[in-house]
Amino acid sequence: MRVSRTALRWPLAATLALVGVLYAAWGLQAGRFLTGAVGGVYVDADGVLRMAEVDQTEKVVEARQQALRRLPSSLNQASPLRKVSLRRLQEAIAARRAKVQMPLVTEEMAYLAGLTRIQYVFVYPEENDIVLAGPAEPITVNEQGFVVGAETGAPILQLDHLLVALRAAARSARQGEVIRCSIEPTQEGIQRLQRLLASRPQFSPAVVKRIERELGLQQIVIHGVSPTTDYARRMVAADYAMKRLAMGLDRSPVKGLPSYLQLLRKARSVRGESATPRWWMAPHYDALKQSPDGLAWKLEGPGVKVLTEDTALGAKAGTGRKSPIAERWAELMTAHFEELSRRRPIFGQLRNLMDITVIGALIVRHGLDQKAGLDLSMLLDGKQLGLDEFDVPRRVPTQAAVIKKGRSWIVSASGGVELNVWSLVEKAQADPKMTLLRARAEHQGDHWWWD
């Protein structure tokens, strides 16, 4: 991802860390609890990320628990492979609209019948349908306010994220857009920082506070999706959560995943370590498989990988080089991502976004709706099925975390998210076994989801 890379060229090794955590509440034309904070930060009226109070989180938890009481009892069981019909889901929403039933989208629909991941896509031309399938769990709310599976704590997939992914894929197929978020210093902030560095003050913890003041509020830039969507807010939130872990501002909940600063402290030397590393999270799958007839698809792999690259102050592109300790931290976070996503659901939600964005690109790039003879206009058209809008996260205060290594001070930071999934959906592997899996997943009953 081409992200914020506020980099410092200092006589002593230095980098800057931008931090924050944003967890947004949401609803889809359903009168749900639409504002507030979950897990640490909220967006204020000026678009600045601020630390949330405990009572704000408690209010979100209470509101979501109240909404989930409307879920049908049929969802109170786990399933290794739950199926969701896109045609029948559209028809169910259209039927509620015709009857002027509110909320237009029920909690059962909003949380895609409890799916925790999408592993399969099955196309049924004979039924004019596309079916999404994957594991599902009973739906609950954890203490951070995330809607998760009751058995594993894995975040539940959301319909509004699917709508954003499908619409972004349809637009990206025409315009070549990649979904990403970045945090970028303002030109004014860079100029103030350069003047500070040029004055060569004695480097000390007090200078760190001056660095924070000179850089001021950094810009949050979102590409490929509307910044008013919950999808965008979750993407930014995951980026911030990663930064806080890297900088040791949040304690890692996973054994074996220290902060980047802890790795630096333990290192005998920081020679060769960039003053300006950055990290970003990107899609990472082992394989995309398809049946010979292209009517069954399977997504395999962890979903997310953390990458790193060195940058320079104010640069718009990386150097192509990787610092050893920064790369080690990226490898550790990738290796522990599964456990981390259970303990910090924002990372599991990012993986859900990765899954759902791949599925959206797959449907669009391979014309699966055309193969199925399925009109997806309701899901694709914002005028037919709108999305809730939220305050746009526009800026975040600069915050620094510092250690001293020998005669060098390490003031560290950066990060981002990039969802470039097009190369993956163009490199599917043929697997004859997929045909049988598709046959076994055929529709049962008359509801829009089944086990």
C-alpha positions as CSV (number, residue, x, y, z in Angstrom):
1,M,0.0,0.0,0.0
2,R,1.2,3.5,-0.7
3,V,0.7,4.8,2.8
4,S,1.6,7.6,5.1
5,R,5.3,7.5,5.5
6,T,6.3,10.4,7.7
7,A,10.0,9.8,7.8
8,L,12.8,11.6,9.6
9,R,16.3,11.9,8.4
10,W,18.2,12.5,11.6
11,P,21.9,12.3,12.6
12,L,20.6,9.7,15.0
13,A,18.3,6.8,13.7
14,A,14.7,8.0,13.9
15,T,11.3,7.2,12.6
16,L,7.8,8.5,13.6
17,A,4.8,6.5,14.7
18,L,1.2,7.5,14.0
19,V,-1.3,5.8,16.2
20,G,-4.9,5.3,17.0
21,V,-7.7,2.8,16.9
22,L,-11.1,3.3,15.3
23,Y,-14.0,0.9,15.7
24,A,-17.2,2.1,14.2
25,A,-20.8,1.0,14.8
26,W,-23.0,0.5,11.8
27,G,-26.4,-0.3,10.4
28,L,-27.9,-0.8,7.0
29,Q,-31.2,1.2,6.6
30,A,-32.3,-0.5,9.7
31,G,-32.5,2.2,12.4
32,R,-29.6,0.5,14.3
33,F,-27.1,2.2,16.5
34,L,-25.1,4.1,13.9
35,T,-22.7,6.3,15.8
36,G,-20.3,6.0,18.7
37,A,-17.1,4.2,19.4
38,V,-16.0,0.6,20.0
39,G,-12.7,-0.5,21.2
40,G,-10.9,2.8,21.8
41,V,-11.5,5.6,19.4
42,Y,-14.3,7.6,17.8
43,V,-14.6,10.2,15.0
44,D,-15.5,13.6,16.3
45,A,-17.6,16.2,14.5
46,D,-14.4,17.6,12.8
47,G,-13.4,14.2,11.5
48,V,-10.5,13.7,14.0
49,L,-9.9,10.4,15.6
50,R,-10.2,10.7,19.4
51,M,-9.8,8.2,22.3
52,A,-13.2,6.9,23.4
53,E,-14.5,6.8,27.0
54,V,-15.5,3.6,28.6
55,D,-19.1,4.5,28.8
56,Q,-19.1,5.1,25.0
57,T,-18.1,1.5,24.4
58,E,-20.6,0.2,26.9
59,K,-23.4,2.1,25.0
60,V,-22.4,0.4,21.8
61,V,-22.3,-3.0,23.4
62,E,-25.8,-2.5,24.9
63,A,-27.3,-1.2,21.7
64,R,-26.0,-4.1,19.7
65,Q,-27.1,-6.7,22.2
66,Q,-30.6,-5.2,22.1
67,A,-30.6,-5.4,18.2
68,L,-29.4,-9.0,18.2
69,R,-32.4,-10.1,20.3
70,R,-34.4,-9.9,17.1
71,L,-32.4,-12.7,15.5
72,P,-34.3,-15.9,14.8
73,S,-33.7,-19.0,17.0
74,S,-32.7,-21.0,13.9
75,L,-29.3,-19.1,13.9
76,N,-28.5,-20.4,17.4
77,Q,-26.3,-23.2,16.1
78,A,-22.9,-23.4,14.4
79,S,-22.5,-24.8,10.9
80,P,-19.3,-26.0,9.1
81,L,-20.8,-24.9,5.8
82,R,-23.7,-22.4,5.7
83,K,-25.0,-21.3,2.3
84,V,-26.3,-17.9,1.4
85,S,-28.3,-17.4,-1.8
86,L,-27.8,-14.0,-3.3
87,R,-30.9,-14.3,-5.5
88,R,-33.1,-15.3,-2.6
89,L,-31.5,-12.7,-0.3
90,Q,-32.3,-10.0,-2.9
91,E,-35.9,-11.3,-3.2
92,A,-36.3,-11.3,0.6
93,I,-35.2,-7.6,0.8
94,A,-37.4,-6.7,-2.1
95,A,-40.4,-8.4,-0.4
96,R,-39.9,-6.4,2.7
97,R,-39.6,-3.2,0.7
98,A,-42.8,-4.0,-1.1
99,K,-44.6,-4.4,2.2
100,V,-42.9,-1.3,3.7
101,Q,-41.5,-3.4,6.5
102,M,-38.9,-1.8,8.7
103,P,-36.1,-2.3,9.2
104,L,-35.7,-3.0,5.5
105,V,-32.7,-5.3,6.3
106,T,-33.1,-7.5,9.3
107,E,-30.2,-8.4,11.7
108,E,-30.3,-11.9,10.1
109,M,-29.6,-10.3,6.7
110,A,-27.2,-7.7,8.0
111,Y,-24.9,-10.3,9.4
112,L,-25.3,-12.8,6.5
113,A,-26.8,-15.6,8.6
114,G,-23.7,-15.8,10.9
115,L,-21.0,-16.4,8.3
116,T,-17.5,-16.0,9.7
117,R,-15.7,-16.5,6.4
118,I,-16.6,-17.1,2.8
119,Q,-14.7,-20.1,1.4
120,Y,-16.9,-21.1,-1.6
121,V,-18.8,-19.5,-4.4
122,F,-21.2,-21.7,-6.3
123,V,-23.0,-20.7,-9.5
124,Y,-26.4,-22.3,-10.4
125,P,-27.6,-21.2,-13.9
126,E,-30.5,-23.6,-13.6
127,E,-31.7,-21.6,-10.5
128,N,-30.4,-18.2,-11.7
129,D,-28.4,-18.0,-8.5
130,I,-25.0,-17.5,-6.9
131,V,-24.4,-19.1,-3.5
132,L,-21.8,-18.0,-1.0
133,A,-20.7,-20.7,1.6
134,G,-18.5,-20.9,4.6
135,P,-18.5,-21.6,8.4
136,A,-21.1,-19.9,10.5
137,E,-21.7,-19.5,14.3
138,P,-24.3,-18.2,16.6
139,I,-24.1,-14.4,16.7
140,T,-23.2,-12.4,19.9
141,V,-21.5,-9.2,21.0
142,N,-18.1,-9.2,22.8
143,E,-17.0,-6.7,25.4
144,Q,-15.4,-4.5,22.8
145,G,-18.7,-4.1,20.9
146,F,-17.8,-6.4,18.0
147,V,-20.4,-8.7,16.5
148,V,-18.7,-12.1,16.7
149,G,-19.2,-15.8,16.6
150,A,-20.2,-17.2,20.0
151,E,-17.9,-20.2,19.8
152,T,-14.6,-18.8,18.5
153,G,-15.0,-15.0,18.8
154,A,-14.3,-14.6,15.0
155,P,-16.0,-11.5,13.6
156,I,-19.2,-12.0,11.6
157,L,-19.4,-11.0,8.0
158,Q,-21.6,-8.0,7.2
159,L,-23.9,-7.4,4.3
160,D,-23.0,-3.7,4.0
161,H,-19.3,-4.8,3.4
162,L,-20.4,-7.2,0.7
163,L,-22.4,-4.4,-1.0
164,V,-19.3,-2.1,-0.9
165,A,-17.1,-4.8,-2.3
166,L,-19.4,-5.7,-5.1
167,R,-19.9,-2.1,-6.1
168,A,-16.2,-1.3,-5.8
169,A,-15.3,-4.3,-8.0
170,A,-17.8,-3.2,-10.7
171,R,-16.3,0.3,-10.7
172,S,-12.7,-0.9,-10.4
173,A,-13.1,-3.3,-13.4
174,R,-13.8,-0.2,-15.5
175,Q,-11.4,2.3,-13.9
176,G,-8.6,0.1,-12.5
177,E,-8.9,1.3,-8.9
178,V,-7.3,-0.4,-6.0
179,I,-8.9,-0.2,-2.5
180,R,-6.5,1.3,0.0
181,C,-6.1,3.7,2.9
182,S,-3.2,5.8,3.9
183,I,-2.1,8.4,6.5
184,E,-0.2,11.2,5.0
185,P,1.5,14.2,6.6
186,T,0.5,17.6,5.3
187,Q,3.0,19.6,3.3
188,E,2.9,22.3,6.0
189,G,3.7,19.7,8.6
190,I,6.6,18.3,6.6
191,Q,8.0,21.8,6.1
192,R,7.8,22.6,9.9
193,L,9.5,19.3,10.6
194,Q,12.3,19.9,8.2
195,R,12.9,23.3,9.7
196,L,13.1,21.6,13.1
197,L,15.6,19.0,11.9
198,A,17.7,21.7,10.1
199,S,18.1,23.5,13.4
200,R,19.8,20.3,14.8
201,P,18.5,20.6,18.4
202,Q,19.9,18.2,21.0
203,F,17.8,15.1,20.6
204,S,15.9,14.2,23.7
205,P,12.5,13.0,24.8
206,A,11.4,16.7,24.8
207,V,12.2,16.9,21.1
208,V,9.8,14.0,20.5
209,K,6.9,16.3,21.8
210,R,8.2,19.0,19.4
211,I,8.1,16.5,16.5
212,E,4.4,15.7,17.4
213,R,3.5,19.4,17.5
214,E,5.3,20.3,14.3
215,L,3.8,17.5,12.2
216,G,0.4,18.2,13.8
217,L,-2.7,16.4,12.5
218,Q,-2.0,13.9,9.7
219,Q,-4.4,13.3,6.8
220,I,-6.3,10.1,6.4
221,V,-6.8,9.2,2.7
222,I,-9.1,6.5,1.5
223,H,-9.1,5.3,-2.1
224,G,-11.5,2.9,-4.0
225,V,-14.4,3.0,-1.6
226,S,-16.5,5.9,-0.1
227,P,-14.9,7.2,3.1
228,T,-18.4,7.4,4.6
229,T,-18.8,3.6,4.6
230,D,-18.3,1.3,7.5
231,Y,-16.0,-0.7,5.2
232,A,-13.6,2.3,5.0
233,R,-13.7,2.9,8.8
234,R,-12.9,-0.7,9.6
235,M,-10.0,-0.6,7.1
236,V,-8.6,2.5,8.8
237,A,-9.2,1.0,12.2
238,A,-7.2,-2.2,11.4
239,D,-4.3,0.0,10.2
240,Y,-4.3,2.0,13.4
241,A,-4.5,-1.1,15.6
242,M,-1.4,-2.5,13.8
243,K,0.5,0.7,14.5
244,R,-0.3,0.6,18.1
245,L,0.9,-3.0,18.4
246,A,4.1,-2.2,16.4
247,M,5.0,0.7,18.6
248,G,4.1,-1.0,21.9
249,L,1.4,1.5,22.6
250,D,-1.0,-1.4,23.0
251,R,0.2,-4.5,24.7
252,S,0.2,-7.5,22.4
253,P,-2.4,-10.1,23.4
254,V,-0.5,-12.9,21.6
255,K,2.6,-14.6,23.0
256,G,5.4,-14.6,20.5
257,L,4.3,-11.2,18.9
258,P,6.4,-8.5,20.6
259,S,6.3,-4.9,19.4
260,Y,8.8,-3.6,16.8
261,L,10.3,-1.5,19.6
262,Q,10.9,-4.6,21.7
263,L,12.7,-6.3,18.8
264,L,14.8,-3.2,18.5
265,R,15.7,-3.2,22.2
266,K,16.8,-6.8,22.1
267,A,18.9,-6.3,18.9
268,R,22.6,-6.1,19.5
269,S,22.8,-3.4,16.8
270,V,20.4,-1.3,14.8
271,R,23.0,-0.8,12.0
272,G,21.3,-1.3,8.7
273,E,17.9,-0.6,10.2
274,S,16.0,2.1,8.3
275,A,15.1,5.3,10.1
276,T,11.8,5.1,8.2
277,P,10.2,1.7,7.9
278,R,6.5,1.3,7.1
279,W,4.2,-1.7,7.3
280,W,1.0,-2.5,5.5
281,M,-1.5,-5.3,5.3
282,A,-2.5,-7.0,2.0
283,P,-4.4,-10.0,0.8
284,H,-2.6,-13.3,1.0
285,Y,-4.1,-16.6,-0.1
286,D,-2.6,-20.0,-0.9
287,A,-4.8,-20.6,-3.9
288,L,-8.0,-19.9,-5.7
289,K,-9.5,-23.1,-7.1
290,Q,-12.3,-23.6,-9.7
291,S,-14.2,-26.4,-11.2
292,P,-13.5,-27.2,-14.9
293,D,-16.8,-25.6,-15.9
294,G,-16.1,-22.4,-13.8
295,L,-19.3,-22.8,-11.7
296,A,-17.6,-23.6,-8.4
297,W,-14.8,-21.7,-6.7
298,K,-12.8,-22.1,-3.5
299,L,-10.7,-19.5,-1.6
300,E,-7.8,-21.1,0.4
301,G,-5.4,-19.5,2.8
302,P,-5.0,-17.1,5.7
303,G,-6.2,-14.0,3.9
304,V,-3.8,-11.4,5.2
305,K,-0.1,-10.8,5.1
306,V,1.9,-8.0,6.6
307,L,4.6,-6.4,4.3
308,T,7.3,-3.8,4.9
309,E,9.4,-1.4,3.0
310,D,11.8,1.5,3.8
311,T,10.7,5.0,3.0
312,A,12.1,8.5,3.1
313,L,10.6,11.7,4.5
314,G,7.9,13.1,2.3
315,A,8.4,10.5,-0.4
316,K,5.4,9.2,-2.4
317,A,7.0,5.8,-3.0
318,G,9.1,3.3,-1.1
319,T,12.8,2.6,-1.6
320,G,12.4,-1.1,-2.5
321,R,14.6,-2.0,0.5
322,K,13.5,-3.8,3.7
323,S,15.1,-3.3,7.1
324,P,15.9,-6.6,8.8
325,I,14.1,-5.9,12.1
326,A,11.1,-4.3,10.5
327,E,10.8,-7.3,8.2
328,R,11.1,-9.7,11.2
329,W,8.2,-7.9,12.9
330,A,6.1,-8.2,9.7
331,E,6.8,-11.9,9.5
332,L,5.8,-12.4,13.2
333,M,2.5,-10.5,12.8
334,T,1.7,-12.6,9.7
335,A,2.5,-15.8,11.5
336,H,0.3,-14.9,14.5
337,F,-2.5,-13.2,12.5
338,E,-5.0,-16.0,13.1
339,E,-4.7,-15.9,16.9
340,L,-4.4,-12.1,16.9
341,S,-7.7,-11.8,14.9
342,R,-9.5,-13.8,17.6
343,R,-8.1,-11.6,20.4
344,R,-8.4,-8.3,18.6
345,P,-11.5,-8.7,16.3
346,I,-10.6,-5.7,14.2
347,F,-7.9,-7.8,12.5
348,G,-10.5,-10.5,11.9
349,Q,-12.8,-7.9,10.4
350,L,-10.0,-6.8,8.0
351,R,-9.6,-10.4,6.9
352,N,-13.3,-10.6,6.3
353,L,-12.9,-7.5,4.1
354,M,-10.1,-9.2,2.2
355,D,-12.3,-12.3,1.7
356,I,-15.4,-10.4,0.6
357,T,-13.4,-8.1,-1.7
358,V,-11.9,-11.1,-3.4
359,I,-15.4,-12.6,-3.9
360,G,-16.7,-9.3,-5.3
361,A,-13.8,-9.1,-7.8
362,L,-14.3,-12.8,-8.7
363,I,-18.0,-12.3,-9.4
364,V,-17.3,-9.2,-11.6
365,R,-14.1,-10.3,-13.4
366,H,-15.5,-13.8,-14.3
367,G,-19.1,-12.6,-15.0
368,L,-20.5,-15.1,-12.6
369,D,-23.8,-13.2,-12.4
370,Q,-24.1,-13.5,-16.2
371,K,-23.3,-17.2,-16.1
372,A,-26.0,-17.6,-13.5
373,G,-28.5,-15.4,-15.4
374,L,-28.8,-13.4,-12.1
375,D,-29.7,-9.8,-12.0
376,L,-27.7,-8.3,-9.1
377,S,-29.0,-4.7,-9.7
378,M,-30.4,-4.4,-6.2
379,L,-27.1,-5.2,-4.5
380,L,-25.1,-3.2,-7.0
381,D,-27.2,-0.1,-7.1
382,G,-26.9,2.3,-4.2
383,K,-30.2,3.9,-5.2
384,Q,-32.1,0.6,-4.7
385,L,-30.3,-0.4,-1.6
386,G,-28.4,2.4,0.1
387,L,-25.7,2.3,2.7
388,D,-25.6,4.1,6.1
389,E,-23.2,7.0,6.1
390,F,-20.8,7.9,8.9
391,D,-18.6,10.8,9.9
392,V,-15.5,10.6,7.7
393,P,-12.2,9.9,9.5
394,R,-10.1,12.7,8.0
395,R,-7.2,13.4,10.4
396,V,-5.3,11.8,13.3
397,P,-3.0,13.4,15.8
398,T,0.7,12.5,15.6
399,Q,1.9,10.4,18.5
400,A,5.5,9.2,19.0
401,A,6.9,6.1,20.9
402,V,10.6,6.3,21.7
403,I,13.5,4.1,22.8
404,K,17.2,4.8,23.1
405,K,19.7,2.3,21.6
406,G,23.3,3.1,22.4
407,R,23.8,6.6,21.1
408,S,20.8,6.3,18.8
409,W,17.2,7.2,19.5
410,I,14.5,5.2,17.7
411,V,11.2,7.1,17.2
412,S,9.2,4.8,15.1
413,A,6.1,4.4,12.9
414,S,3.8,3.9,9.8
415,G,1.4,1.5,8.1
416,G,-1.5,1.0,5.8
417,V,-3.9,-1.4,4.0
418,E,-4.1,-2.3,0.4
419,L,-6.7,-4.6,-1.2
420,N,-5.4,-5.3,-4.7
421,V,-7.1,-8.6,-5.5
422,W,-7.2,-8.6,-9.3
423,S,-4.1,-10.7,-9.8
424,L,-5.5,-13.4,-7.5
425,V,-8.8,-13.8,-9.3
426,E,-7.0,-14.2,-12.7
427,K,-4.9,-17.1,-11.5
428,A,-7.3,-19.8,-10.5
429,Q,-6.3,-23.5,-10.3
430,A,-8.5,-26.2,-11.8
431,D,-9.9,-28.7,-9.3
432,P,-12.4,-31.4,-10.6
433,K,-13.5,-32.1,-7.0
434,M,-15.2,-28.7,-6.9
435,T,-18.0,-30.0,-9.1
436,L,-19.1,-32.5,-6.5
437,L,-18.9,-29.9,-3.7
438,R,-21.2,-27.6,-5.8
439,A,-23.7,-30.5,-6.3
440,R,-23.8,-31.1,-2.5
441,A,-24.5,-27.4,-1.8
442,E,-27.7,-27.2,-3.8
443,H,-30.5,-25.2,-2.3
444,Q,-32.7,-26.8,0.4
445,G,-36.0,-25.4,1.7
446,D,-37.4,-22.1,0.7
447,H,-35.3,-19.7,2.9
448,W,-32.4,-17.6,1.6
449,W,-29.8,-19.5,3.7
450,W,-29.5,-23.1,4.8
451,D,-27.0,-25.6,6.2
